[in-house]
Structure formats: C-alpha cells, structure tokens
Amino acid sequence: MIKYLNTNFNYDEKFVETYDEAPLWSSIFAQLLFENINYEDHISIIDLACGTGFPTFELAQRFGSNCKIYGVDQWKEALKRAEVKKFNYLVDNVQFLECNAENIDLPNDSIDLIVSNLGINNFSNIENCLKEMNRVIKNNGKIIITTNIKGHFKEFYDIFEKTLFEENELNLLNDLKNHIAHRGTIKSISKKFNDFGFKKIKVKKKVIKYNYFNGTSFLNHYFIKAGFLDSWKQLVGKNNLENIFKKLESNLNKYSNKKGKLSLSVPVLYLEFVKNRPVT
Ligand SMILES: C[S@@+](CC[C@H](N)C(=O)[O-])C[C@H]1O[C@@H](n2cnc3c(N)ncnc32)[C@H](O)[C@@H]1O
C-alpha cells in the first residue's frame, strides 16, 4: 500500500492547534526562499533559528524523505511547539536540536545546506555563528539566508525621525540613525560571510508593501509589538517615552489620513553562499 494513501488525520483539537501557524511576516520571506532554492536529493539540511518549526517542515516535505532536516534553535518553548507539529503533520525526516547557533550539536563537515529564514539579524554574535556554520557545513556546501535589510519600514523611520526632531530630542536622532544602520545591506552582509569562508553565488531581492489602516493599527498589531516595539522603546528610553509615542502615533495617523493608508516598504532579501574555504 502506498504510504500517503493510507494517511488518516484526526481533524481534532490537537491538529487544529497547529493548522494555521506560520506568521505572515515569516511566510513572505520564505516565499522568496522556496522560489529560488535548488531542490536536491539525499542531502542534510539545517534550518537555523527555526523557532516553532518554520520553515523546517516545509523544507522537510518539499525536499522529500530522502533528506534529513535539523531544526536548530535555542528557544526551548518554541521547539516544544515544533514537536507538536511533527506529531500532527506525520513528518519523520525532521529532528530538532535545542542549541545556540554559536554551538551547534552536529559534527564537523556534516551538512550540505544551511537555511536561515529571518535568523541572522537575531544572532547577538554573528561572527561566532558564521564560524560555527563554517565548521558544520561540508566543503562546497551552501548557506541560504533571507532577511530584511536597510530600507526596512523606511516610511515609518522617516516619521520617527521627524517626531524626534519636533520633540527636540536631538540626542536620540543619532541613536535612531545607528538603529537604522544596524540593518545590513547586500554588500555588508556578503562581506561578513566572505570573511568566514563563504562566497556569494545568488542574490534575489524584492520590495513588498506592508499596509495598515493607520499608525494606531500598526502600533497595536501583536506582531509589531512582539517583534519590534521593544527596540523602539529602548531607543527612546524612559524619559519622555509617552509623549514621543503619542506624537509618533499622531504623525503616523496624519500621514495615513493623507495617503489613505499606512504603507510601509519591506525589502526582502535572499542570499545564497557556497563554502569555499574552512575557517578555524
Ligand atoms: C524572527 S525568528 C525566526 C523564526 C523562523 N525561522 C521564522 O521564519 O519564523 C528568530 C529566531 O532566532 C532564534 N535565535 C536567536 N538567536 C539565536 C541563537 N543565538 N541561536 C539559536 N537561535 C537563535 C530565536 O529563538 C527565534 O526563534
């Protein structure tokens, strides 16, 4: 009997729990990934910074059961969730490893491909992570990353800058510039990878629009609060926090009123590298 013909899902509470679970934000980046990745047979893949298993299960199923996928993340609770998905989806070529990207629990030269969807800009020490990736990946093995780069939420940051100026927070203007510059460019990211033995072989970029009714709906969106708001609060500091955010929200709303919506640019980048030398 063909195995897939014999699949019987229980469409019960446990199945439903994970049925609709991939953040829209992550999916946009993964879309570019799955459009451009080369599909190969019999390879070993790490999904680095896999969170709750995205895009781990997509990789596992799209590449097929001859491939082995390791989902690596240091977030214990997220991996627990990923295990529930593994049970629900009946996918068995996936193994999750709870570890830091700086210290991956796999042997030297054992991996053909590392994929990281929205991972690298979350690593606190990217250099250590790159060194570790170089260790586990085979010679001529590949790394594919997707990430957002400079230009991310440009319209929002322009209004943030104007707000700080209006509030006479001139010291913070410099902090905001550094915060924006912290996001890489194709050139700066490629150079980092190059320094750690990886040569750039493919670049794909598109700019999508993330739209909201206005600043209020944007600032109250759970994903914006979970993913971005803390870094903006830290930038502003405790003094004058409420005033600055009141003014920022009002400026965003004025802008949205004029334009008919708050439309934010998000550059989505796909970069592929090949390992061309070991780094010790
Ligand atoms: C923005 S999420 C991306 C998750 C997933 N890949 C996706 O596309 O939705 C970033 C992930 O990086 C993980 N992370 C951050 N620093 C890490 C590190 N040093 N080692 C392993 N995982 C790390 C976080 O735990 C989180 O799951």
The ligand as an SDF file (V2000), in Angstrom:
LIG
                    3D

 27 29  0  0  0  0  0  0  0  0999 V2000
   12.4700   36.0500   13.8000 C   0  0  0  0  0  0  0  0  0  0  0  0
   12.5810   34.4500   14.4900 S   0  0  0  0  0  0  0  0  0  0  0  0
   12.5600   33.4880   13.0080 C   0  0  0  0  0  0  0  0  0  0  0  0
   11.9320   32.1600   13.2490 C   0  0  0  0  0  0  0  0  0  0  0  0
   11.6000   31.3430   11.9790 C   0  0  0  0  0  0  0  0  0  0  0  0
   12.7700   30.9530   11.2540 N   0  0  0  0  0  0  0  0  0  0  0  0
   10.6200   32.0540   11.0900 C   0  0  0  0  0  0  0  0  0  0  0  0
   10.9130   32.1990    9.9040 O   0  0  0  0  0  0  0  0  0  0  0  0
    9.5420   32.4180   11.5720 O   0  0  0  0  0  0  0  0  0  0  0  0
   14.2460   34.3610   15.0420 C   0  0  0  0  0  0  0  0  0  0  0  0
   14.6290   33.0770   15.7730 C   0  0  0  0  0  0  0  0  0  0  0  0
   16.0120   33.1420   16.0670 O   0  0  0  0  0  0  0  0  0  0  0  0
   16.2470   32.4040   17.2520 C   0  0  0  0  0  0  0  0  0  0  0  0
   17.5720   32.7760   17.7530 N   0  0  0  0  0  0  0  0  0  0  0  0
   18.0430   33.9970   18.0600 C   0  0  0  0  0  0  0  0  0  0  0  0
   19.3330   33.9200   18.4460 N   0  0  0  0  0  0  0  0  0  0  0  0
   19.6910   32.6070   18.3650 C   0  0  0  0  0  0  0  0  0  0  0  0
   20.8930   31.8970   18.6210 C   0  0  0  0  0  0  0  0  0  0  0  0
   21.9890   32.5310   19.0210 N   0  0  0  0  0  0  0  0  0  0  0  0
   20.8960   30.5760   18.4400 N   0  0  0  0  0  0  0  0  0  0  0  0
   19.7970   29.9080   18.0240 C   0  0  0  0  0  0  0  0  0  0  0  0
   18.6290   30.5390   17.7590 N   0  0  0  0  0  0  0  0  0  0  0  0
   18.5770   31.8630   17.9310 C   0  0  0  0  0  0  0  0  0  0  0  0
   15.0800   32.8360   18.1320 C   0  0  0  0  0  0  0  0  0  0  0  0
   14.9030   31.9430   19.2000 O   0  0  0  0  0  0  0  0  0  0  0  0
   13.9290   32.8360   17.1000 C   0  0  0  0  0  0  0  0  0  0  0  0
   13.2970   31.5940   17.0790 O   0  0  0  0  0  0  0  0  0  0  0  0
  1  2  1  0
  2  3  1  0
  2 10  1  0
  3  4  1  0
  4  5  1  0
  5  6  1  0
  5  7  1  0
  7  8  2  0
  7  9  1  0
 10 11  1  0
 11 12  1  0
 11 26  1  0
 12 13  1  0
 13 14  1  0
 13 24  1  0
 14 15  1  0
 14 23  1  0
 15 16  2  0
 16 17  1  0
 17 18  1  0
 17 23  2  0
 18 19  1  0
 18 20  2  0
 20 21  1  0
 21 22  2  0
 22 23  1  0
 24 25  1  0
 24 26  1  0
 26 27  1  0
M  CHG  2   2   1   9  -1
M  END
$$$$
